[in-house]
Amino acid sequence: QEQARQVVQQLLAGSRRGRATAFPKGVQLRDLFITPQGLAFVDLSQELISNHPGGTCAEELTVYSLANTLVANFPAVKGVQILVEGREIQSLAGHLDLSKPYGRGPQRLEQS
C-alpha cells in the first residue's frame, strides 16, 4: 500500500516538464488502502471537485489515469474507488458515475 500511495502522489504532482496533468491543481492524497479483494480506495481532497475543469474528456482522463495507474502497476489491485474527503461521490462533473469502482479504461484512452 505504501508503494501505491507514493505512485498516486507522483501522479497527482503532475509533470515535472510542465505538461498537462490529469488532476486539477491542489489535489492531495488523503488516504489509500487496498482491500483483500483487490479494491483500492483512494481518498482525495476537495480540490478534485472544486478545481476540476469539467467535461467528459477531462473527467475520463482523471478517473482512468488513476485507475489505469494502479491496476497496471499493482497486480493486487483489480479496481479503484475514488472518495473525496472520505466520502463516496456521484461524479466529478456529471459525466461518470463514481459511486462504483473503475478498472482499466477503454482502449481508446490508451496510448497507441
Secondary structure, DSSP 4 states (H G I P E B T S, - for coil): -HHHHHHHHHHHH--TT----SS-TT--EEEEEE-TTSEEEEEE-THHHHT---SHHHHHHHHHHHHHHHHHH-TT--EEEEEETTEE-S-SSSSS-TTS-B-SPPGGGS--
